[in-house]
Amino acid sequence: MIQNKRGISQAFSPERTEDILRRATPFDVFDMSQVLVRSISDLCGADHGGDKEAIARWCANKEPGALRDQMAAEGSEFWILIRGGQTAAVGALSDLDSASGTGRITLNYVDPGFRGTGASTAMLAGLEERLRALGASEGL
């Protein structure tokens, strides 16, 4: 019998109330995918107009396997914001080059359940801080 030790430890751990902003790992791709797809489907209606085909195209590279591949790409980093034990926001940086101090914020999506709570703002601040730590200063 296989037991989910992480789930067991989480069930008996005290609930954390502070935000945790951290680099995403391949173990996070399923939660990340759900946040991205829900955010696009529920919060980006002005962009896709409810067109199911447009949503499907937009979400095509947001599936777990595609995210895993993107995470492995040179010069990219994926980040997650965890609030109350749930993935509240997903962000990404790309074109990172610490030698030249350059990089771009390419994702900042919030789960619909955390809309209006400052999760996206916290993610953006964290991504900007990471770019500053790498020496980037333009556009921040």
N, C-alpha and C positions, 0 to 999 in steps of 0.2 A: 504494500500500500504506500503510495506517495503522498507526502504531506506538504502543504504549502507553508513552509516555515515563516516566510515574510508575512503572509496573511495572519498567521497565528500571533506573531509578535506584535503586529499592528493592532490586532483585536484587543490585546491586553496592555498595550502601551497607553499612557495618558495622551489625550488629544492635544496636538500642538496647535497653538493659535497664531503664531507668527508666520509670515510668508517665508518660504524657502525658495530662493532663486538659485538654480544650479544648472550645470551643463547636463544636457540630456545624454542618455546612454542607449544602446540598442534595446535595452529592456523597457524603455519608455515609449517605443514607437507605436504600440497599440493605443495607449492613452493619448498620445500626441495626435494620431490619426483621427480619433474620435472628436477631439477638441477642434481640430482644423475643419473637418467635414461639418460638424454641427454649427460652427461659427459661420462658415461660408453659406450653408443652407439657410440658417435662421437669421443671420445678421447682415448679410450682404445682398439683400433683395434689390436694393437700388442699382446694383451692378449687374445682376443676372435676371432681374425681373420675374423670378419664379420659373424660368425656363429650365426644365429638367435636364435637357441636353447640355445647356450651358453649365449647369451645376456639375454634371458628370465630367465634363471636360476640365473644369476648374479643379475638381477633386481627384482627377486621375493620378496625379503625382503626389497625392496625400495619403495613399495607402501605406500600410506598414512596411512592405518590401521596398517601395520607392523611397520612403523616408530613410530607411536603413542605408540604402545606396547613397542618398544625398549626404547623410551624416559622415560617410566614409570619404567624401570628396575632399581633396586638398584645398585648404583655404576656407573651409566652412565650419561653423559651429552652430549647434542647435541648443536652445535653452528652454527650460520649463520653470514655471512659477507654480509652486504647490501651496495651496491654502486650505486649511482644514482637512488635510490628507488627500485632497483631490487636485488634479492638474487643472489649474485655472486659466493658464495662458501658455502659449507656445511662441517662441521667437527664434530667429535665425540671423546669422551673420554670414556674409560670403565675400569673396575676393579679398580675404584677409592677407595682408603682407606686412609683417612687423618691421621688416627692413625699410620699407618706404612709408610705414605708418598709415596704411590705407585699409579700408574695408567698408562694407555696406550693410545696412540693416535690410534684410529681405523678407522677413516674416515678423508679424506681431498680431497674433490672433487671440481672442479671448473666448472662453467657453460662454455660451449664452447664459448659463446660470450665474456667472460672475460679472455680467455686464453691469456697468455703472458702479462697481465696487472699488475701482482703482487698480484692478489687476493688470490691465493693459498699460496703464501709466507706470506701474512698478516695473513691468517687463521692459518698457521703453527706456526707463532710467537705467536699468541694469545693463541693457545692450549698449547704451551710450557710454556707460562707465567702462565696460569691457573694451570698447573701441579706444577710449582715452588711455586705458592701461596699455594698449598696443601701440600707442603713439599717434593715433589719428586725432586730428583737430578740426579739419574742415567739415562743414555741414552739421556740426554738433551744436 
